């Protein structure tokens, strides 16, 4: 049975993920759980009631992305020749699935900057970004190996994928480089405390401290903005699969081979029941 064009799955997955994050962001802003301008993606799922939708959205997205990754692997496995190429394709599959596994960990463990759950959350987030970069690099290489060969659009896709991967790498380095900046640490430690009011109301006596706090705020905004840019670029990378997926046809075939063998053994004119 022929199913719908498989590239629709990429559109459905990306739209579902974007709308899901928009929902959790909207709920969080309405309840005043985080700053409305460039919160961290994790912040949109850290508090009730949006955290329930956050986990649900990530679960659905992870399921759909694993299907996309597997279809990509299967298509490449069919066309790639040589043991080395097929092993490389399998390694990229494992890396992609591992990235999605840790993405689920980001949603499963809430970020509260204080508990063990927060440590799991940030570890999963770091591994997700790290593994996703390796997955993208692997897909760029595999894309060159796949047919059709010597067509103009294939090199445009290659250029786009390479550009996205390079930008993601630079942004990831920038994102992690600022995580332990002293001013940002100072801001994160005091943003919800009464010390913020003290700093704000005592500018003359604590001008240096206020400047340090505001610098940390700007750095925190920069990191959050970088995280959203990474999110957009990763979604854009999956869109580059569409030209290849447009050439794929997936058929759903369900058989019961053991029952067929039993039927063949039944003599003519007799009926076997189970």
Secondary structure, DSSP 8 states (H G I E B T S, - for coil): -B-S-THHHHHHHHHHHHHHHHHHHHHHHHHT-S-SSS--GGGGGSSTTHHHHHHHHHHHHHHHHHHHHHHHHHHHHHH--SHHHHHHHHHHHHHHHHHHHHHHHHHHS---SSSHHHHHHHHHHHHHHHHHHHHHHHHHHHHHHSSS-S-HHHHHHHHHHHHHHHHHHHHHHHHHHTTT-HHHHHHHHHTTSHHHHHHHH-TTTTHHHHHHHHHHHHHHHHHHHHHHHHHHHHHHHHHTTHHHHTT---B-----HHHHHHHHHS-TT-----
